[in-house]
Amino acid sequence: MVTDNQVRMLMKLVNQEKLLKTAAAKAGMSEKTARKYRKSGKLPSQCKGIHDWRTRPDPLDPDDCRRLWGPVGPGRCGMKQDKPQLLLKHYLKSLKLPTMLRDYEAVAAACAKDNCDYTGFLLRLVEREALDREKRSAERRLKNARFPVIKTLDTFDFKAQPSIKQKLIRELMVGQYVERRENVLLVGNSGTGKTHLASALGFAGCMQGRKVRFFTAKALVTQLMEMAEQRQLERTLKQLERQDILILDKLGYVPFSRTAAELLFEVVSRAYERLSLIVTTNLPFESWVEIFGCERLTGALLDRLTHRVHIIEANGPSYRLRQSKRRLKKSDPKSNDKDSPSSEKSSSGEV
């Protein structure tokens, strides 16, 4: 970095020496730099942008800037006043810190008002960045899980299904079963809240930072068969292996072909002791042979699925059917009279 003394020495030597190159060498600078200062006739302190502001211990001190560099335009200190802000924004973008980039000015103003030190200022910024990053990650995991509808445990009515063990469900919501690579089987009639509970467990897993993927059994088998035709089956299976929780909904409603049953067995086999499976079904275990069509394959699948498992039975009445009946009664109050014993007798001709 060229100093004012070097330029002053250059000006004196230029008058004594005939060659500018010789004077520049004695002044300790290149001939090109010497020619620039000789042409401008200004000292480095009078030239904007000569000094490297990053080498100074406190580049933002206005008094020091004016004392050493002199005034360089209204409201400036030897450089553009917004240069540090531009560099800060650039570094925050390159480091992928969008929340700090968005809020640093507001936080700085709040810290100045609260008389907060540099550590407190940095702490507030980092806290905001961490909270926003966790929020974005949770939203990304929920999107990748592909739930048909977001369901939580708060909206589940345990009173409507007294056969479901509420204590067990709340223990599973903590997520320790995922760490132990245990499975969850929800068995029961249609409309008893099995899909709701499976989605709620998956939602809790997403909030705990785990990777979750939701499939209906038919959709998963269809996708696997399509990937097999495109010779990308192994890639799809490896993607499923990277999940922490894999949800298979509505197993047992539609029977599988032999190829589909073998593909589903491959999924369960690879998931064994690697990730947790949550399966909902309306069939008891002895009826699974009807779905898979092979007793040996069904036995091997159940052996892996039930090795470490939590079985939740939902044997209550259909919640959807009960809700439909309530809506009908509200919309047609005369239906109660039609369903009464007297109305049945009259309609059958008995008096």
QUIQUIPE-V526740 format. One record per backbone hydrogen bond with DSSP energy under -1.0 kcal/mol. NH is the residue of the N-H (numbers start at 1). CO is the residue of the C=O. If there is no record, write none. Layout:
NH&CO, NH&CO
//
This chain:
7&3, 8&4, 9&5, 10&6, 11&7, 12&8, 13&9, 14&10, 15&11, 16&12, 17&13, 23&19, 24&20, 25&21, 26&22, 27&23, 29&24, 34&30, 35&31, 36&32, 37&33, 38&34, 39&35, 40&36, 41&37, 46&43, 47&44, 49&78, 50&47, 55&52, 56&53, 61&58, 65&61, 66&62, 67&63, 68&64, 69&65, 76&73, 77&79, 83&80, 86&82, 87&83, 88&84, 89&85, 90&86, 91&87, 92&88, 93&89, 94&90, 95&91, 96&93, 97&92, 101&97, 102&98, 103&99, 104&100, 107&103, 108&104, 109&105, 110&106, 111&107, 112&108, 113&109, 114&110, 116&111, 121&117, 122&118, 123&119, 124&120, 125&121, 126&122, 127&123, 128&124, 129&125, 130&126, 131&127, 132&128, 133&129, 134&130, 135&131, 136&132, 137&133, 138&134, 139&135, 140&136, 141&137, 142&138, 143&139, 144&140, 145&141, 146&142, 156&153, 164&161, 169&165, 170&166, 171&167, 172&168, 173&169, 175&172, 180&176, 181&178, 182&177, 183&308, 184&277, 185&310, 186&279, 187&312, 188&281, 189&314, 197&193, 198&194, 199&195, 200&196, 201&197, 202&198, 203&199, 204&200, 205&201, 206&202, 207&203, 208&204, 209&206, 210&205, 213&245, 214&145, 215&247, 217&249, 220&216, 221&217, 222&218, 223&219, 224&220, 225&221, 226&222, 227&223, 228&224, 229&225, 230&226, 232&227, 236&232, 237&233, 238&234, 239&235, 240&236, 241&237, 242&238, 243&240, 244&211, 245&211, 246&276, 247&213, 248&278, 249&215, 251&280, 256&291, 261&257, 262&258, 263&259, 264&260, 265&261, 266&262, 267&263, 268&264, 269&265, 270&266, 271&267, 272&268, 274&271, 275&271, 276&244, 278&246, 279&184, 280&248, 281&186, 287&284, 288&285, 292&288, 293&289, 298&294, 299&295, 300&296, 301&297, 302&298, 303&299, 304&300, 305&301, 306&302, 310&183, 312&185, 314&187, 319&191, 322&318, 323&319, 324&320, 325&321, 326&322, 327&323, 328&324, 329&325, 330&326, 331&327, 332&328, 335&332, 338&334, 339&335, 344&340, 345&341, 346&342, 347&343, 348&344, 350&345
//
